[in-house]
Amino acid sequence: MAKRPAAAMESSMSKRPAAAMEEGRDWASLLPELLSLVAARLLAVDVVDYISFRGACARWRASAPSPRGWVALCDGDGVRPADACAATASYCFTDGLLILINKATTAIRVLHPFTRAAVDLPPIAAIFNYMVKDEQSRAWMRAAVCASEESPDDSIAVVAWFPTVPGVVVAEPGFPCWYIVYHSVELASAVSFQGRVYGVLGREREIQQIYPRPPCKDRCVARIPNTFGIPQTNKFFLVESDARLVLVLRHFHFVNCSEEGYRPCEFTLFEVDTVERRELVPVSSLGDQAVFLSHDRCLCVSQSNLPSIANNTIYYDSEGLYPISMYSVSDGTSELLSKFSIIHDYTKRIRPSVRPFTLVDQLFTFCNHRCWSRGLMFHEYHCLPRSWKALFKKLKAQDREVQVPS
């Protein structure tokens, strides 16, 4: 039997109904190499199209690293983002998505800020009533988006935990309610990385895969050594840096070394192997990256795109009169960047903002969600005088705005 010419085959294919051709294509199963190539070309043209590409499904998202291409800026005037819409409040930013809560019903929504695509999840009121009695923990719930445990290729899950209440809860589209996956787990830091949520358990000094839960019972990815200063004073941060998961361990420097420069604390960095689960690998340099640390969220940016940011550095809260400090990974010294504002308006109980805000001020406020959600710049309002009773009363009332139906 003679073979049909290629032109005739193409003509025959072109006559097939478009719907039939579409049914024969399994877009989700494209090769990772092809997906990475498409993603790279999209990112070179338009970051919005790139983010939309990542939002198609979990498989496409895994082949396209998060661009971290946008942050929500703070105006610094005390105008809250929640005031723009009385029905909702912004809880978290995760992997380029917004996690919102309805203040009247406690229903959760995951929103793509550019495409406006949304996924609705059940109200979390039952969890609040059962395990989260503290208003502060309700107001400052933390959450992250990851791949679904039931359908990892085409669905998402939202994992939530609380600042002062042990326990981790999860919900997925189609779930009738939120479920408690861990009762006693208390996360010192957590991050969404390559479709999974990883967290640090400070007391156990372990990094664990929180969700989706691994097939084996052992959730431990790596154990953290306790050879850095006094273990009880160590602080842990997880951050995605240059497509790798990095543990930042902060430990205090008790030796007075004035000749070596300002050293209030030191940082040790490790790369976390989430696949083979080998020992932590020390990281000696961040390259052109800069890390912003906070217990609310951590952020890593490239100095090549942001010339005003110093590379191979860590920006952190010095917990004193100088709210933001910069740590040099190369020589281990710190530099004070901003000074505590001492100019008070004792009538209005506010501090007049000192403008213009630097990019460091904006990024650090973005990482400190409590200040950002109140419309306050971190470096100006990280420490409020206790004499400002009216302001504290107002902030406390704002924390109670989420209604919890019984």
C-alpha positions as CSV (number, residue, x, y, z in Angstrom):
1,M,0.0,0.0,0.0
2,A,1.5,3.3,-1.1
3,K,2.2,5.9,1.6
4,R,0.2,9.1,1.5
5,P,2.2,12.3,0.8
6,A,2.9,14.5,3.8
7,A,0.9,17.3,2.3
8,A,-2.1,15.1,2.0
9,M,-1.7,14.0,5.6
10,E,-1.5,17.6,6.7
11,S,-4.6,18.5,4.7
12,S,-6.5,15.6,6.3
13,M,-5.5,16.7,9.8
14,S,-6.5,20.2,9.1
15,K,-10.0,19.0,8.2
16,R,-10.5,17.3,11.5
17,P,-12.8,19.1,13.9
18,A,-10.9,21.4,16.2
19,A,-12.7,19.9,19.2
20,A,-11.6,16.4,18.3
21,M,-8.0,17.6,17.9
22,E,-8.2,19.3,21.3
23,E,-9.5,16.2,23.0
24,G,-6.5,14.2,21.8
25,R,-4.0,16.6,23.4
26,D,-2.9,16.0,27.0
27,W,-1.5,19.4,27.9
28,A,-0.7,18.4,31.5
29,S,1.7,15.7,30.4
30,L,4.0,17.8,28.3
31,L,7.7,17.0,28.9
32,P,9.3,19.1,31.7
33,E,12.0,20.2,29.3
34,L,9.4,21.6,26.9
35,L,7.5,23.3,29.7
36,S,10.7,24.9,31.0
37,L,11.4,26.2,27.5
38,V,7.9,27.7,27.1
39,A,8.1,29.2,30.6
40,A,11.5,30.9,29.9
41,R,10.2,32.5,26.7
42,L,7.1,33.7,28.4
43,L,9.1,35.2,31.3
44,A,11.3,37.0,28.7
45,V,8.2,38.7,27.2
46,D,5.7,39.3,30.0
47,V,5.8,38.3,33.7
48,V,1.9,38.4,33.8
49,D,1.7,35.7,31.1
50,Y,4.4,33.7,33.0
51,I,2.4,33.8,36.2
52,S,-0.7,32.7,34.3
53,F,1.3,29.8,32.9
54,R,2.3,28.8,36.4
55,G,-1.3,28.9,37.5
56,A,-2.6,26.4,34.9
57,C,-1.8,23.2,36.9
58,A,0.7,21.8,39.4
59,R,2.8,20.1,36.7
60,W,3.3,23.4,34.8
61,R,4.0,25.3,38.0
62,A,6.7,22.8,39.0
63,S,8.5,23.4,35.7
64,A,8.4,27.2,36.1
65,P,10.1,28.6,39.2
66,S,8.3,31.3,41.0
67,P,9.3,34.7,39.6
68,R,8.7,36.6,42.8
69,G,7.9,39.4,40.4
70,W,5.6,41.5,42.5
71,V,5.1,42.7,46.1
72,A,2.3,44.7,47.6
73,L,3.6,48.1,48.7
74,C,2.6,49.9,51.9
75,D,1.5,53.6,51.7
76,G,2.7,54.3,55.3
77,D,-0.3,56.4,56.2
78,G,-2.0,53.9,58.4
79,V,-4.7,53.1,55.7
80,R,-5.2,49.4,55.8
81,P,-5.7,47.3,52.6
82,A,-8.7,45.7,54.4
83,D,-10.5,49.1,54.5
84,A,-10.8,49.1,50.8
85,C,-13.2,46.2,51.0
86,A,-15.1,45.8,54.3
87,A,-16.0,42.2,53.6
88,T,-12.6,40.7,53.2
89,A,-9.1,40.9,54.7
90,S,-5.8,39.9,53.2
91,Y,-4.1,37.1,55.2
92,C,-1.1,35.9,53.2
93,F,0.9,36.2,50.0
94,T,2.1,32.8,48.8
95,D,3.7,31.8,45.5
96,G,2.3,34.8,43.7
97,L,-1.2,34.3,45.1
98,L,-3.4,36.0,47.7
99,I,-5.2,34.2,50.5
100,L,-8.2,36.1,51.6
101,I,-10.7,35.6,54.5
102,N,-14.3,36.8,54.6
103,K,-14.5,38.6,57.9
104,A,-18.2,37.8,58.3
105,T,-18.3,34.1,57.4
106,T,-14.5,33.1,57.7
107,A,-14.7,31.6,54.2
108,I,-11.3,31.4,52.6
109,R,-10.5,32.4,49.0
110,V,-7.3,32.0,47.0
111,L,-7.0,34.7,44.4
112,H,-4.7,35.2,41.4
113,P,-4.2,39.0,41.4
114,F,-3.6,39.3,37.7
115,T,-6.0,36.9,36.1
116,R,-8.6,37.3,38.8
117,A,-9.1,33.5,38.9
118,A,-10.2,32.4,42.4
119,V,-10.7,29.2,44.3
120,D,-13.1,29.2,47.2
121,L,-12.6,27.0,50.3
122,P,-14.9,26.3,53.3
123,P,-15.2,28.6,56.3
124,I,-12.5,28.1,59.0
125,A,-14.8,29.1,61.9
126,A,-15.0,25.5,63.2
127,I,-11.2,25.3,63.5
128,F,-11.2,28.7,65.3
129,N,-13.9,27.6,67.8
130,Y,-12.2,24.2,68.4
131,M,-8.5,24.9,68.7
132,V,-7.7,28.6,68.2
133,K,-9.2,30.6,71.1
134,D,-6.6,33.3,71.1
135,E,-7.6,36.4,69.1
136,Q,-4.0,37.2,68.2
137,S,-3.6,33.8,66.7
138,R,-6.8,34.1,64.7
139,A,-5.9,37.6,63.5
140,W,-2.4,36.5,62.4
141,M,-3.0,33.1,61.0
142,R,-0.4,32.1,58.5
143,A,-1.0,30.1,55.4
144,A,0.6,28.7,52.2
145,V,-0.6,27.2,48.9
146,C,0.8,23.9,47.8
147,A,-0.1,20.9,45.6
148,S,-3.1,18.8,46.6
149,E,-2.6,15.6,48.5
150,E,-5.5,13.9,46.7
151,S,-4.9,15.3,43.1
152,P,-1.4,16.7,43.0
153,D,-1.4,17.3,39.2
154,D,-4.5,19.4,38.9
155,S,-5.5,20.9,42.3
156,I,-4.2,22.9,45.2
157,A,-4.4,22.9,48.9
158,V,-4.1,25.6,51.5
159,V,-2.2,24.8,54.7
160,A,-2.6,27.1,57.7
161,W,-0.9,27.3,61.1
162,F,-1.0,29.8,64.0
163,P,1.6,31.9,65.8
164,T,0.9,30.7,69.4
165,V,-1.3,27.7,69.0
166,P,0.2,24.3,68.0
167,G,-1.5,22.6,65.1
168,V,-1.6,22.5,61.3
169,V,-4.9,22.5,59.3
170,V,-5.6,22.0,55.6
171,A,-8.4,22.5,53.1
172,E,-8.7,21.6,49.5
173,P,-11.3,22.4,46.8
174,G,-14.2,20.1,47.2
175,F,-13.5,19.4,50.9
176,P,-16.5,19.9,53.1
177,C,-14.5,21.5,55.8
178,W,-11.0,22.2,57.2
179,Y,-9.1,19.2,58.7
180,I,-6.5,19.1,61.4
181,V,-3.6,17.2,60.0
182,Y,-1.3,17.7,63.0
183,H,-2.4,18.6,66.6
184,S,0.9,19.2,68.3
185,V,3.2,20.5,65.6
186,E,4.4,24.1,66.3
187,L,6.1,25.7,63.3
188,A,8.9,28.2,63.9
189,S,9.1,28.9,60.1
190,A,7.5,27.5,57.0
191,V,7.6,28.0,53.3
192,S,6.0,26.7,50.1
193,F,8.7,25.2,47.9
194,Q,8.2,23.2,44.6
195,G,4.6,22.4,45.4
196,R,5.2,21.3,49.0
197,V,5.1,23.0,52.3
198,Y,8.2,22.6,54.5
199,G,8.5,23.7,58.1
200,V,11.0,24.0,60.9
201,L,10.1,22.5,64.3
202,G,12.3,24.5,66.7
203,R,12.1,22.3,69.7
204,E,12.8,19.1,67.7
205,R,15.4,21.0,65.6
206,E,14.0,19.3,62.5
207,I,12.9,20.4,59.0
208,Q,9.8,18.4,58.0
209,Q,7.6,18.0,55.0
210,I,4.3,19.3,56.3
211,Y,2.0,18.8,53.2
212,P,1.4,16.8,51.1
213,R,2.3,14.2,53.7
214,P,5.0,11.9,52.5
215,P,4.1,8.2,51.8
216,C,6.5,7.1,54.6
217,K,5.7,8.0,58.2
218,D,8.9,9.9,58.6
219,R,8.3,13.5,57.8
220,C,11.8,14.6,58.7
221,V,13.8,16.0,55.8
222,A,16.9,17.1,57.8
223,R,18.0,17.6,61.4
224,I,19.5,20.9,62.5
225,P,22.8,20.8,64.5
226,N,22.8,22.4,67.9
227,T,26.4,23.6,67.9
228,F,25.7,27.3,67.4
229,G,25.7,29.3,70.6
230,I,23.0,28.6,73.1
231,P,20.5,26.3,71.3
232,Q,17.5,27.9,73.1
233,T,18.4,31.3,71.5
234,N,18.6,30.0,68.0
235,K,16.1,31.3,65.5
236,F,15.2,29.6,62.2
237,F,14.0,30.9,58.8
238,L,13.2,29.0,55.6
239,V,13.5,30.8,52.3
240,E,13.6,29.9,48.6
241,S,16.8,31.3,47.1
242,D,17.7,30.8,43.5
243,A,15.5,27.7,43.1
244,R,16.9,26.0,46.2
245,L,15.5,25.7,49.8
246,V,17.8,27.5,52.3
247,L,17.7,27.3,56.1
248,V,19.0,30.5,57.8
249,L,20.0,29.9,61.4
250,R,20.4,33.0,63.5
251,H,22.6,32.7,66.6
252,F,23.9,35.4,68.9
253,H,27.5,36.6,69.2
254,F,28.4,37.1,72.8
255,V,32.1,38.1,72.3
256,N,32.8,41.8,72.2
257,C,34.9,42.1,69.0
258,S,34.9,45.9,68.3
259,E,37.9,45.5,66.0
260,E,36.0,43.2,63.8
261,G,33.0,45.5,63.3
262,Y,29.5,45.5,64.6
263,R,28.4,41.9,65.3
264,P,25.2,41.7,67.3
265,C,24.5,38.2,65.9
266,E,25.6,35.8,63.3
267,F,23.9,33.7,60.6
268,T,24.7,30.3,59.3
269,L,23.2,29.1,56.0
270,F,22.4,25.6,54.9
271,E,20.9,24.2,51.7
272,V,18.1,21.7,52.3
273,D,18.0,18.6,50.1
274,T,14.3,17.8,49.9
275,V,14.7,14.9,47.5
276,E,17.5,12.6,48.9
277,R,17.1,14.0,52.4
278,R,20.8,14.1,53.1
279,E,22.6,16.2,55.7
280,L,22.3,20.0,55.5
281,V,25.0,21.4,53.2
282,P,26.6,24.7,54.4
283,V,26.1,27.7,52.1
284,S,29.1,30.1,52.1
285,S,27.6,32.7,49.7
286,L,24.3,33.9,48.3
287,G,25.8,35.2,45.1
288,D,23.8,38.1,43.7
289,Q,20.9,37.3,46.1
290,A,19.7,39.2,49.1
291,V,17.4,37.7,51.8
292,F,14.8,39.6,53.9
293,L,14.0,37.7,57.1
294,S,10.8,37.9,59.2
295,H,8.7,35.5,61.2
296,D,5.7,36.5,59.0
297,R,7.4,35.7,55.7
298,C,10.8,35.6,54.1
299,L,11.8,37.0,50.7
300,C,14.8,36.6,48.4
301,V,15.6,39.0,45.6
302,S,18.3,39.4,43.0
303,Q,20.6,42.4,43.2
304,S,21.1,42.3,39.4
305,N,17.5,43.5,39.0
306,L,17.5,45.8,42.0
307,P,20.7,47.9,42.1
308,S,19.9,49.6,45.4
309,I,19.9,46.2,47.2
310,A,23.3,44.8,48.3
311,N,24.1,41.3,47.1
312,N,25.2,38.4,49.3
313,T,23.4,40.0,52.3
314,I,20.7,39.3,54.9
315,Y,18.3,42.1,56.0
316,Y,16.9,41.4,59.4
317,D,15.2,43.0,62.5
318,S,17.9,43.9,65.0
319,E,15.1,44.1,67.7
320,G,16.4,47.4,69.1
321,L,16.3,51.1,68.4
322,Y,17.6,50.4,64.9
323,P,14.9,48.3,63.4
324,I,16.6,47.1,60.2
325,S,20.2,45.8,59.9
326,M,22.1,44.4,57.0
327,Y,24.4,41.4,57.6
328,S,27.2,40.6,55.2
329,V,27.5,36.9,54.5
330,S,31.1,37.4,53.3
331,D,32.6,38.9,56.4
332,G,30.0,38.3,59.1
333,T,29.5,42.0,60.1
334,S,26.3,44.0,60.4
335,E,25.4,47.5,59.4
336,L,22.6,49.6,60.9
337,L,20.3,51.0,58.2
338,S,17.5,52.9,59.8
339,K,17.1,54.6,63.2
340,F,14.1,54.4,65.5
341,S,11.8,57.4,64.9
342,I,11.7,59.6,68.0
343,I,9.5,62.4,66.5
344,H,6.0,61.9,68.0
345,D,2.8,63.7,67.5
346,Y,1.4,63.3,71.0
347,T,-2.0,64.7,70.0
348,K,-2.8,62.4,67.1
349,R,-0.5,59.6,68.6
350,I,1.2,59.0,65.3
351,R,4.8,59.5,63.9
352,P,5.0,61.6,60.8
353,S,6.4,59.5,58.1
354,V,9.9,60.2,56.8
355,R,9.8,60.0,53.0
356,P,10.8,58.9,50.5
357,F,10.8,55.3,51.6
358,T,13.7,53.2,50.3
359,L,13.2,49.9,48.5
360,V,14.6,48.1,51.6
361,D,11.9,49.8,53.7
362,Q,9.2,48.6,51.4
363,L,10.5,45.0,51.0
364,F,11.0,44.7,54.8
365,T,7.5,46.0,55.5
366,F,6.1,43.5,53.0
367,C,7.8,40.7,54.9
368,N,6.3,41.9,58.2
369,H,2.7,41.3,57.5
370,R,1.4,42.8,60.8
371,C,2.8,46.2,59.9
372,W,1.9,46.0,56.3
373,S,-1.7,45.0,56.9
374,R,-2.1,48.0,59.2
375,G,-0.7,50.4,56.5
376,L,2.3,51.2,58.7
377,M,6.0,51.1,57.6
378,F,7.9,48.6,59.7
379,H,11.0,50.8,60.4
380,E,8.7,53.6,61.8
381,Y,6.2,51.5,63.8
382,H,7.9,48.3,64.8
383,C,8.0,49.6,68.4
384,L,4.9,51.6,69.6
385,P,5.0,53.5,72.9
386,R,2.8,51.9,75.5
387,S,1.5,55.4,76.3
388,W,-0.4,55.4,73.0
389,K,-3.4,53.7,74.6
390,A,-5.8,54.9,72.0
391,L,-3.8,53.4,69.1
392,F,-3.4,50.1,70.9
393,K,-7.2,50.0,71.5
394,K,-7.8,50.7,67.8
395,L,-5.3,47.9,66.8
396,K,-6.9,45.5,69.2
397,A,-10.4,46.3,67.8
398,Q,-9.1,45.6,64.3
399,D,-7.8,42.2,65.3
400,R,-11.3,41.3,66.5
401,E,-12.9,42.1,63.1
402,V,-13.0,38.5,62.0
403,Q,-16.4,37.2,63.2
404,V,-16.4,33.6,64.2
405,P,-19.9,32.1,63.9
406,S,-20.6,29.4,66.5
